[in-house]
Amino acid sequence: MVSLDPKEMTPLDCYKFLIGAVIPRPIAFVTTLSETGVLNAAPFSFFNVVTPDPPMVSISVQRQGGAPKDTARNAIHRGAFVVHIVSEPYVEQVNQTAATLPPDESEVALAGLTPVASDAIDVPGVREARIRMECVLERALPLGGTPEAPACDLLIGRVVRFHIEASLYDRGRIDPHGLAPVARLAGNDYSLLGRIFTIERPK
Ligand SMILES: Cc1cc2nc3c(=O)[nH]c(=O)nc-3n(C[C@H](O)[C@H](O)[C@H](O)COP(=O)(O)O)c2cc1C
């Protein structure tokens, strides 16, 4: 085994270790609305479920040069955002939205995605997603770095509406093949679902 002390590693080395080790990571495609009403979108693979009661998800948005990214700034300002599960047919468009655009330019328009109004919040989502979740901001936690200059904003969203393509949803179960989720590996690598197998859980 190679054993490493993070205190003796640079943040970049720690980042490379984490993104290579914690794989495959699901990808949240997040839309937010800027102060001036521009629909912003970006993918985030530091994404997971927090709790089902009430349903909450987390997204960790790294800061850039000390400043929160548009997604974090908008989500905190509006108190709402939409999380979409990234499926294979629109992953190329999602990737285009990771371009760093000025806050007054919409990545949704850039990538040719179709805005769709939300039911419970004033932030639109995109139609191309097979699953989308309207979220209100439950908590935004600045973490890491130093108290004066945190490294990231951990956004915790409480889901106030789930949307799913009807053909994927059968009596509360989601068809994983129909969903065709895309996951992130290290660097520019992605993966699809591999072999699915079942193991009985011990009583
Ligand atoms: C597949 C993928 C996953 C990403 N995951 C993250 C992430 O978890 N956290 C993060 O801060 N940036 C992540 N990024 C980079 C952001 O998407 C990128 O910085 C984006 O421009 C941020 O947009 P915004 O400034 O509109 O918020 C990821 C990029 C890609 C392509």
The ligand as an SDF file (V2000), in Angstrom:
LIG
                    3D

 31 33  0  0  0  0  0  0  0  0999 V2000
  -18.8550   16.5890  -15.6130 C   0  0  0  0  0  0  0  0  0  0  0  0
  -18.3710   17.7670  -14.8300 C   0  0  0  0  0  0  0  0  0  0  0  0
  -18.4560   17.7380  -13.4430 C   0  0  0  0  0  0  0  0  0  0  0  0
  -18.0640   18.8550  -12.6960 C   0  0  0  0  0  0  0  0  0  0  0  0
  -18.1630   18.8030  -11.3270 N   0  0  0  0  0  0  0  0  0  0  0  0
  -17.8700   19.8980  -10.5910 C   0  0  0  0  0  0  0  0  0  0  0  0
  -18.0440   19.8820   -9.1690 C   0  0  0  0  0  0  0  0  0  0  0  0
  -18.4740   18.8920   -8.5680 O   0  0  0  0  0  0  0  0  0  0  0  0
  -17.7400   21.0210   -8.4720 N   0  0  0  0  0  0  0  0  0  0  0  0
  -17.3150   22.1520   -9.1150 C   0  0  0  0  0  0  0  0  0  0  0  0
  -17.0920   23.1730   -8.4530 O   0  0  0  0  0  0  0  0  0  0  0  0
  -17.1380   22.1940  -10.4550 N   0  0  0  0  0  0  0  0  0  0  0  0
  -17.4150   21.0960  -11.1960 C   0  0  0  0  0  0  0  0  0  0  0  0
  -17.2710   21.1390  -12.5720 N   0  0  0  0  0  0  0  0  0  0  0  0
  -16.8740   22.4090  -13.1960 C   0  0  0  0  0  0  0  0  0  0  0  0
  -18.0740   23.3560  -13.3390 C   0  0  0  0  0  0  0  0  0  0  0  0
  -19.1160   22.7560  -14.0880 O   0  0  0  0  0  0  0  0  0  0  0  0
  -17.5960   24.6380  -14.0530 C   0  0  0  0  0  0  0  0  0  0  0  0
  -16.6940   25.3140  -13.2070 O   0  0  0  0  0  0  0  0  0  0  0  0
  -18.7310   25.5670  -14.4370 C   0  0  0  0  0  0  0  0  0  0  0  0
  -18.2420   26.5350  -15.3170 O   0  0  0  0  0  0  0  0  0  0  0  0
  -19.3460   26.2740  -13.2530 C   0  0  0  0  0  0  0  0  0  0  0  0
  -20.3960   27.0470  -13.7610 O   0  0  0  0  0  0  0  0  0  0  0  0
  -20.9490   28.3570  -13.0530 P   0  0  0  0  0  0  0  0  0  0  0  0
  -19.7900   29.3140  -12.9250 O   0  0  0  0  0  0  0  0  0  0  0  0
  -22.0000   28.8040  -14.0160 O   0  0  0  0  0  0  0  0  0  0  0  0
  -21.4890   27.9560  -11.7340 O   0  0  0  0  0  0  0  0  0  0  0  0
  -17.5890   20.0150  -13.3490 C   0  0  0  0  0  0  0  0  0  0  0  0
  -17.4810   20.0320  -14.7440 C   0  0  0  0  0  0  0  0  0  0  0  0
  -17.8610   18.9220  -15.4790 C   0  0  0  0  0  0  0  0  0  0  0  0
  -17.7530   18.9640  -16.9860 C   0  0  0  0  0  0  0  0  0  0  0  0
  1  2  1  0
  2  3  1  0
  2 30  2  0
  3  4  2  0
  4  5  1  0
  4 28  1  0
  5  6  2  0
  6  7  1  0
  6 13  1  0
  7  8  2  0
  7  9  1  0
  9 10  1  0
 10 11  2  0
 10 12  1  0
 12 13  2  0
 13 14  1  0
 14 15  1  0
 14 28  1  0
 15 16  1  0
 16 17  1  0
 16 18  1  0
 18 19  1  0
 18 20  1  0
 20 21  1  0
 20 22  1  0
 22 23  1  0
 23 24  1  0
 24 25  2  0
 24 26  1  0
 24 27  1  0
 28 29  2  0
 29 30  1  0
 30 31  1  0
M  END
$$$$
